[in-house]
């Protein structure tokens, strides 16, 4: 049986970093709180609160990560970005010390997130997204497990 990466173990994580949109000369800091819980039928449920800049109201993302699929050698993802917003699907694969999330919107490539383990309970984050209208955004940061 494949071992479960620490990032997929139920618990609480805190993150911070930068969001950059090069086409618009946009660069802002963010902080994030992730809460992962075990749901029904081996589904992992994650609620992400993302605070951009000095925003007091977070963007809330909801993820469902399904059980490991040995045939595809990956986990399946379903993501709802914001309240009633963008719906994404994808897969999560382990590549060495990294977890790579490939994201799709209505079957078309949307982006990639890479979480690289740098120490116990600590990941570096790099993500790149391109929307239908080709606005390109980049996220760089870190994610650290909170001891409960």
HELIX and SHEET records of a PDB file:
HELIX    1   1 UNK A    6  UNK A    8  5                                   3    
HELIX    2   2 UNK A   22  UNK A   24  5                                   3    
HELIX    3   3 UNK A   40  UNK A   42  5                                   3    
SHEET    1   A11 UNK A  11  UNK A  21  0                                        
SHEET    2   A11 UNK A  26  UNK A  38 -1                                        
SHEET    3   A11 UNK A  44  UNK A  52 -1                                        
SHEET    4   A11 UNK A  59  UNK A  65 -1                                        
SHEET    5   A11 UNK A  75  UNK A  81 -1                                        
SHEET    6   A11 UNK A  87  UNK A  95 -1                                        
SHEET    7   A11 UNK A  98  UNK A 105 -1                                        
SHEET    8   A11 UNK A 108  UNK A 119 -1                                        
SHEET    9   A11 UNK A 122  UNK A 130 -1                                        
SHEET   10   A11 UNK A 136  UNK A 146 -1                                        
SHEET   11   A11 UNK A  11  UNK A  21 -1                                        
END                                                                             
